[in-house]
């Protein structure tokens, strides 16, 4: 090994990805030790790694080219020793001049003083704060002012972050391209609007409220307005021309109130996820579809509410076939669709605003490659027959679709390009239907979970990769438990 050229040894070290293997390799020879030190660009510190503070300085001095540092104390207990604290962030900021990404997770001994040191990390591009309970807005403002290169910020379960001067500063002076805010009680959707001109640069935005709307049946102030017309100009004069990835989850919005304005402002959008957002209607999807012709992926997770007092439509989910028709007409690049329905009684398909006819129109109009239906009680064997002629469909996942039977599997086995099929909690599917899949010999992957009338023996040979389980909980069951 000592006789090999240094460039070749460096290439060998670069191809080793497991930290334990790199640590072992560096003990083989002094030359490999030196090469590993110069090549190592990322380290992860967690429970039991070492006593906090004892070895951090030596690690940073050994690995002089560190660009990514992750500190994760998930599952930490008193017996694991002390956690890294503010002084250790000073060590990182002073000894890691190439630091571009920093992740702090479940770090209870780090507060605003520690973030103040990060202001000296002039190359910091991405900061992730996950369950760091002592961080406040003051600490974030230090980072916003000091880290001029910051383009990505992720905040999860940071409960003490309240006022948003940091967000206003980043909106006017920063270069954020990715912003994720999840379960931060002190940050509301109205606070997020203070990002102002920052929306012009943002490429990814993910917002979720802790304890927000989960499908309750009472309309709060500022909720759904039947007179709302999304075609009217928004009172927000800033656009989101660069936004490509948008996820909004678990909160209530209203007419010209809050983050619903984004659906009419992001013309470059490629991926959209709306997860139990209360107060939206067909007009929002229509306006979105008319402006987002590059849309490739859409995920709608819905729960029914009582519309009787609003438009007389009864108890149903927010969107109807009007939304599906708009997507079919205006989104020629749409290739991935997920529709998840929670809290809908399978004996009352009218609780879902979509119909099978509307879904089929969408499938026939767009080049759908991936389709996920979860709790779609309106979908049956006739729908499967329509899917059998879908020219682009490659991946199909059916969860808790009780109206699909063996006849539906016979149809789906004829789909021209289908290679990946997942069935979870589909009670009317039996070995007879699976036999058709075995006979077709077209599948590369088959996953069957909790389909009580399908045996393990029946799935053998149905695909190159087969996963079978009768014990694993279905997504349908999980949604009923946790939503």
N, C-alpha and C positions, 0 to 999 in steps of 0.2 A: 504493500500500500504506500510506503514511503517513497517508492520509486516512480509512482504515477505522477503525471503532470498536475500542477495545482489546478489548472482550468478544468481538467477531467474530474478531479476530486470535488471541485465546487459544483459541477453539474450533477454528480452523484448525490451530494447533500441536498441540492435543490429538489430532487425527485423524491425525497423521503418526506412524507407529510405528517406522520405520527410523532407527537412530541416525545413519547417514551423511546421510540427508535432513535430519534436524534440525540437524546440524552445518552443513550447507550453507545451510539457511534462516536460521540465526542470523547469517550473514555478510551477508545482504541489507541489513539496516538495524539501527540501534541499538535501535529499538523492538522488533523481532523478537528481537534478542539478549537483551533484558531479559525479554521474555515467556517465551522458551524457558528461561531460567535459573530463572524462578519456577515454571514448569510441570514441569520435568524432575524425575521422582521416582525414576528408576532409572539406574544406570550399571553397565557391565561393564568390568573391567580384565583384560587377558590378555597373552599374549606379544606383545611389540612395540608395546604401547599407548603407552608412554613409559618413560623410565628411572625406575626405582623411586624414589619419594620426591620427584622434581623437580617434578612437576605436581600431585600428589595434593592438597596443601593448597589450591592455587588452584582446583582442581575443586570441592572441598568448600565453599569460600567462595563460589564462583559459584552452585552448585546448592544453595541453602539448604534446600530441601524434600525432599532425598533420603530415601526410605524403604526402598529396596532397593539393596543393593550386592553385586555378585558379583565375586570375584577368582578367576580360573581360569588356572592355569599348566600346563594339560595340554599335553604336547609341548614343554615348555620346554627350551632348551639354553643353554649358557654364552654363546653369541653373542647371545642375546636381551637381555643386560644383567642387572642385579640385580633380584631379586624384591622385592616389598613385604615389610616385616618388622614386628617388634613395634611399633616407633615409629610406623609408618604406621597401625597399628590404633588407636594413641592419637589420631592426627589424626582418624580416622573417628569414634571414640567422642566426641571433644570438639566436633567441628564438624558433626556430623549428629544434631541433637537429635530428629529425626523418624524415625530409623532403626528399622525394624520387622523387616526380613529381611536376613540376611547369609549369604553363601555363600563358603566358602573351599575351593578345590580345588587339589590338588597344590602347596600352599604350603610349601616346605621350610624357609623362613626364619622361620616363625611357630611359637612354642612357648607354653608356659603363661603366660609373662609377657605375651604379647599378649592371651590370653584374659582375663587379669586386668583389662585395660583395658575389655573388653566389659562388665564388671560395672557400668560407669557408664551403659550404654545401657538406661535404665529402660523404654523402650518396645519393646525387642527381643522379638519374638513368635516368630520362626522362625530357627533356626541350623542350617546345613548344613556339615558337615566331611567332605570327601571326600579321602582320601589326604593327610592332613596328618600326616606321620610323627612330629613331635616333640611332639604334644599328648599329655598324660597325664591321669589321673583328677584330679589336683590342679587343672589348668586348668578342667576341667568343673565342679568343685565351686565355683570362683570364679563361674562363670556361673550355676550353679543358685542360689547364695545371692543374687547381685546382681540377676539379671534376673527379677523377680517376675512379669512378664507372659509369660514364655516358655511357649508352648503347643505348639511343634513342634521336635523335635530329630532330626536325621539324622546318623548316624555310619557312614561307609563306609571300610574299609581303614585304620583308625586303630589301628595295631598296638601302640602303647605304652599304650593305655588298659587298665588292669587292674582295680584295686580299684573298688568301686562305691558309695563313700560318696555320690557325686553322685546316683546313682540312688535310694538310700534317702532322701536329702534331698528330691528331687523327688517321691518317692512320698508323703511325709508332709506336705510344705509347698508343693509346686509345683502347677501347673495344666496339666500336659502333656495334650494331646489327641491328639498324634501322636508316635509313637516308632518310628524305623527304625534297626536295628542290623544291619549287613551286614559280614561278613568282618573282624571285629575279634577277633583271636586271644585276647585277654585277657578277653573277656566270654563266659561260658557261659550256657546256658539256666538253670542253677541261680542264677547271678548275677542274671539278669533277674527271678527270682521275688522278689528283695529290693525290688522296686518296690512291693510290698505294697498299701496302700490306694490308691495311684495308679492301679491298674487300674480303679477305679470311674469315673474321669473320661476314660480313654483311649478315643478314637474310632477310631484307626487304629494297628495294630501290625504291623511287618514285621521278622522275625528270620531271619537266615541265617548259618550258620557257615562260615568259610573252611576248605576242605579237609575238610568234614564228610562225612556219609554220602552216597555216590554210587551205592549199589546193590550194595555188596560182599556176599558170600554168607556171611560169618561173623557170628554173633550175638555182640555184645559184652555185657559185664555191664550189666544194666539195660535190655536190649533187650526184644523181644517176650515177653510172658508169656501163655501160652494160658489161664491161669486168671483173667486180669484181667477184671473186670466193671466197665465204665464206668458202670453204673447205681448202683453203690455211692457213697455220699457221699465227696467228695474231702476229703483232709486239709487242703486249702487253704481257709480260711474267708472269703476275699475273692472278690467277684464282678466281672464286667466288663459291667455292665448297659448301658454306653454304647457298647461296642465294635461298630463296623459293618463295618470292613474289616480282615481278618486274613490275613496270609501267613506261613507257616512253611516253611523250606526247608533241606534238606541237613544234617540232624542226626539223632541217635538218641535216642529217648525210651523210657520204660519205664512199667510199671504204677505209677501214683501217683507217677511221677517226672517232673519237668520240665514242659514247656509243654503237654503233652497235656491238662492240666487245663482249659485255655482252651476246649476243644471242648464242655465241659459247663457253661460259665459265661457265655457271651456270647449272651444271648437277643435282643439287638437286631441281631445279625449280618446283614449284607446281602451281603457279598462274602467268599468264602473261597478261598484258594489253598494247597494242600498239595503241596509240590514235593520229592519224594524224601525224605520224612520216614520214617525207619526205626523200626518198632516199633508202628505204629498197626494197628488191625483194624476189623472191621465194627461192633463195639460202639461205637467212638468216633463213627462216622458216624451210627449209630442214635440215640445220645444227642444229638448235635448237631442232627439233624433234628427230634427231639421238642421241643427247646427253641427252635429258630430258625425260626419260621414266616414270618419276613420275608426269609428267604434268597432273593436274586435271582440270584446268580452263584456258580458253583463251578468251580474248576479243580483237577483231580487229575492230577499227573504222577508216574508210577509206574514201578518197575523190579522184575522178579521176584527173589525170594529163595527159598531152600530151606526149605520148611515140613515136610519129612518127619520131622524129629526133634521137631517140636512138635505138629502136629495131623494128620499123615498126608496132608495135601493136596498134597504134592509141591512142584514148582518153579513158583511163580506170583507174581503181584502181590498186594498186601496185601488189597484189598477185593474183595468178590464181589457177586453180584446182591442179597444181603441189604441192602447199602448203597443200591443203586439203588432197591429197593422202599421202603425207609424214606424216601428223599427224595421218591419219588412220592406216598407216603401223607401226608407231613407238611409238605411245602414247596409250598403252592399258588401262590406268587409266583415260583418259580424260572423264569428266562427265558434264562439263558446258561449253557452247559455246555461245558467243555473237558476232554477225556480224552486224555492223552498217555502213550504207552507206549514206554519205552526198553529196548533190550537184549532184546526179545522176538523169537524166531525166527518168521518168518511161516509156517513149515511146522508150527508147534506152537501153534495158537490157545489150547490149554489153559494156556499160560503166563500168560494174562491171566485174572484172576479174574472179570471181567465176561463175559456172553454177549450175543449180539445180542437175544435175547428180553428180557433184563433192561433193555437200553437202550431197546427199543421201548416197554416198559411206562412208563418214565420220560417218554419223548417224548409218549406218549398221555395221560399223567396231568397234566402240567405245561404251562404256556403258553410252551414253549421258542421263543424268537425267534432265538437264536444257538447253533449247534452246531459245535464244532471236534473232529475226530477225527484224531489223529496216531499213526500206527503201529498202528491198530486192525485187527489181522489176523483178527478174528472177524467183521468187518463186510463184507457182500457185497450182491449185487443184491436179495436179499429184504429186507434192511434198507432199501435205497433205496426199494423199493416201499412199505414201511411209512411212510417219511418223506413219500412223495407225498401222504399224507392228513393230514399235520401241519398243523393249521389256523393256527398262529401262526408257523411257521418262516419267517424272512426272510433269514437269513444262514447259509450252510453252507460249511465249510472242511474238505476232505479232504486229508490229507497221508500219503503212503506207505501208502495203502489199496489193496493189490494185488488184492483180490478184487472190487473194483468194476469193472464193464465197461460197454460201450455200452448194454446192457440197463438198467443202473442209471440211466444218464443219461436214457434214455427215460422212466423212472418219475419221476425228480426234476423233469423238465420240466413235470410236471403239478401240482407242489406249489402250492397256491393263492396264497401270499403270497411265495414265494421271489423275491428280487430281487438277491441278492449270492451269487455262487458262486466258490469258489477250489478249484482242483485242483492239487496239487503232487506230482510223482513218482508219479502213478497210471499204472502201466505198461500196464494193460489197456484204457485209454480210447483211442479212435481218432477219426478225422474223422467216422465214421458217427454216433457218439454225440453229438459236438459239433453235427452238423447238426440234431439234434432241438432243441437249445438255440436255434439260429438260427431254426428254424421256429416255436418257441413265442413269440419276441419279447417275453418277459416280464422278462428280466434288465436291471437297470440297470448292474451291474458283473460282469465275468467276468475272473478271473485264472487263467492256465494257465502253470505253470512246470515244466519238466523232465518233461513228459509226452511221452515220446519218439515216440509214434505219432500225435501230433496236429500238424498242420501249421499254419503261420501263416496261410495262406490260409483254412483251415477256420474260424477263430475270427472272421473279419471279419463284422460285422453281428450278432454274438451278444449284444451288449449296448451300452448307451449309452457305457460306458467299458470298454475291453478292454485287458488287459495280457498279453503273450505273451513267453515266454522259454524257450529250450532250454538256456541256459548257467547260469542262476542256481541255486545249490545249494538243495535242498529242506530243509525243517525236519527231515525224517527223517534226512537225511545229517548235518546239523549236530549233531543230538542224539547220533548215533553217534560223532562226532568229539570233541565237547567234554564230554560227560557222563561 
